[in-house]
């Protein structure tokens, strides 16, 4: 029986963002799913594997910095999972490839996934991730649709 909740955030022009939990009654973790279509900004010869690893590293560092600065955070700053999926084999100038990023945040205290406090926290951290990591990326452009 599925007991989780999932809520969509429509505040982002070039990204689909959904957050939720597996177990709404007693959540131990919250996930944020960010998806978009990615394409290189310029037609240059570059190692996309390295650039994707840099995005993954920046996501983890941004989360750590955010939770480190928030002393009353309900998330464990040292225990997050970032699963960034961009297929580097399909990346080339003028072609969009699908990107999916699932971030799992483990809770220090039990809080309902659809509570106002949870929505407020996730509405603070998600724009930071999108603006600081994705929108500020010099190599890739992100789009809501494939075409």
Secondary structure by P-SEA (a helix, b strand, c coil): cccbbbbbbcccccbbbbbbbcccccccbbbbbbbbbbbbcccccccaaaaaaaaaaaaaaaaaaaaaacccccccccbbbbbbbbccccccccbbbbbbbbbbbbbcbbbbcccaaaaaaaaaaaaaaaaacccccccbbbbcccc
